[in-house]
Amino acid sequence: MTRRIAVLTAGVVLLVLFGLLGTTLPVPYVAQVPGPTFNTLGDIDGSPIISVEGRDRNDVSGNLNLTTVGVSRGGLSLVQAVSGWFDDEVAVVPEESVYPPDRSEEETRRANREAFLTSEQAAESAALGHLGYPVKVVVQDVPDGSPSEHLLREGDTIDAVDGTPTPDADTLSEVLTAIPAGTTVTVDSAHLGAPEQIEITTKAAKDRQGSMLGVSVLEQPSAPFDVQIDVKDVGGPSAGLMLTLGILDLVGDDDLTGGAVVAGTGTIDAEGTVGPIGGITLKMAAAKDIGAELFLVPADNCAEATGVADPGFPLARVATLDDALKALSDFEAGRTPAGC
C-alpha cells in the first residue's frame, strides 16, 4: 500500500511538473490571429487612408475593408501552441515562416513594409489604368542633392527633354546618355495635369555615359490628380486589391458598394491580376467581426476559404480586377456574385 501511494504521489508530482513546464517552456512557433481591418474609403485617426490632390474625392458610402493578420510577439509556450491548434481563429505556424532566421525582426518588418509600398504603386497603376489614363514616365522620388531637387516633384511626368519626346524610361535614358554632364536641359513636364517647362542642369550618370536628372521614375498611368495612400503599421502585399477598389470608388464614375460593408484581400499587379495571400481564414474571421456582407477571395485561395463552415457572408471568387468589379456590381444589384 505504501509503495502504491509513493508511485501515485510521484506520478502526480511529475504531472504537475510537466504542467508547469508546459506553461513556460517556449516552442519555436508563433500564433497568427485575425488582425485589424481598415476601410480604404475612410481614415485612421482623422487622416484619410486614400487622399486625392488636384480633384475632389467622390462622396461615397459603405466600406471597402482591407483585412490583416496579427502575429504574436515572441515564442509560444507548449500549452499555448497546443491550445492554438484547437482554436479555429488561431493559426500556429513555425516561427521561421514569419521571421526568417537569416533576418532580424526589424529587417523582416522593413521588408514587409516595402512590399506594402510596392503594392500601393501597383494599386494606383491598376486603378488609373482601368480608368483609361495614359502610361507616362512618372517621377517617384527626388533625393536630397539631386539636380532636380525643388524643380521636379513626386508624381510629375517627364514628357520630353530638349524637345525630344520621352514616352518611356528607356527613351529617357537614351536621350540623357547623349547629353554631356553639366548641360542645362529643358524638361517638358506636367504637375497635376498642368504642363510645365523646367530648366535643369544635369549631373554625371553613375551607371552609364552621359548625364542624369537625379530622379527615380516608373512607367505608369498618369492622371491630372495625385493619389496618396497612408496605412501605417501594415506590411506585405495583400492589401493591393482593396486599395485599388478604394481608389476607383473615390475617383471613378461608379459607386462600388451601394452602402454595403465589403471586405476582402489579394495582391494585385499593374495589369489588374489578383494573386493569393496567406491567412485567408483569419482574414475572413476579422471581416465577420465587422459585419461584412461580402468577402472578395483571390481565386487561388478559394479551396481554403470554402473550408470555413459558416463564414457569415457570401464569398466572391476574383482572379482579376474586372472580376472584383463584376462581383460588386452583381451584389449591389441583388444578384449572387460568382462564388468559390
Number of C-alpha atoms within 10 A of each C-alpha: 6 7 8 9 10 11 12 12 12 12 12 12 12 12 12 12 11 13 14 12 14 17 14 14 15 16 17 14 22 26 23 20 23 23 16 17 19 21 22 27 25 20 15 13 7 7 11 17 20 20 18 17 12 13 12 11 16 17 10 16 16 16 22 29 27 26 27 27 21 16 16 13 9 13 17 22 19 19 17 20 23 13 12 20 14 11 10 12 17 21 22 21 16 15 18 13 10 16 16 13 11 9 12 11 13 10 13 17 18 14 15 17 18 15 16 22 20 15 25 25 23 24 29 27 24 28 27 24 19 18 15 12 15 12 18 21 26 25 19 17 18 20 12 10 9 17 19 21 16 10 12 24 17 15 24 26 31 25 22 19 20 14 11 14 15 21 16 18 17 11 15 21 18 13 19 21 17 11 18 16 18 15 16 15 17 16 23 20 20 21 19 16 16 10 12 14 15 15 15 20 15 22 19 19 17 10 8 11 16 21 23 28 23 21 18 14 21 17 18 23 21 24 21 15 16 18 18 15 18 16 17 9 9 21 21 20 25 25 26 30 32 29 32 29 25 26 25 23 23 21 20 17 10 13 19 27 21 16 13 18 19 25 28 28 30 29 24 30 23 21 15 24 18 26 22 19 17 13 21 23 23 23 27 27 21 23 29 17 13 14 14 22 17 25 27 28 28 29 20 17 20 19 10 12 21 15 10 13 7 8 17 17 15 18 24 25 21 30 20 20 22 14 21 26 16 17 25 26 19 14 22 17 11 9 11 15 23 16 16 19
